């Protein structure tokens, strides 16, 4: 992989921060909805699927921005 420019690192860093916040927001939404007796279970499943996709993107971004150091 080619080294990232400072502009690319900033852009990806902002995306990472945004995705982390979105993931946390969805986690809280799921927690709240699961405590509602008549909550729409299909909606909760869609939110969980979206949360998982965001988690996958977070992992990708972390691998790009924080590559493993081979000792």
N, C-alpha and C positions, 0 to 999 in steps of 0.2 A: 504494500500500500504506500502511495506517495505521501510525503509529509503534508500536513494541512497548513494553509496560510493562516495568519492571525484572524483574518475576516471569516474564514471558514470555521475556525475554532469558536469564535464568538457566536456565529449563527447557530452552530450545533449545540453550543452551551445553552443558548437561550431556548432552543427547542427542547433540550433535556429538562431544563427547569420547568418549562410549560407542561411537558408530559408528566413529570413527577407530581405537579400540582393537580393536574387533571385526574391522575390515578388516585390521589388521596381524596379528591372530591367525590369520585365515583365510589370509592370504598365507603365513605361516609353515607352517601346516598343509599347504597345497598344495605348498610347496617340499619338505617332508618326505615327503609321500606320493608325489610324482613320482620320488623316489629309491628307492622300494620296488619291487623287480622285479615282484611279483605284486599290486600295488595295484589296487583296484577302480576302473577308469577312469570308470565311470558316477558313482561317488561323487565323484571328483575334479571331474567336469563339474558336478555339482550344487553343490559347494562354490564353484566358480568363478562359477557363475550367482548364487549368494547374495552373493558378494564384489562382483560387479558391481552388484547391486541396492543394496547398502550404499554403494558409491561414488556412485551416483546420488543417494541420500539425503544424503550428505555434501555434495555439490555444491549441492543445494537449500538445506540449512541454511546453508552459507557465503554463498549469495546473499542469504538473509534477514538474517543477522547482520552480514555485511560487504558492504553494497551498494556498487556502483561509485560513485566520486565523479566527478561530471561537472565537468570543469574548464573 
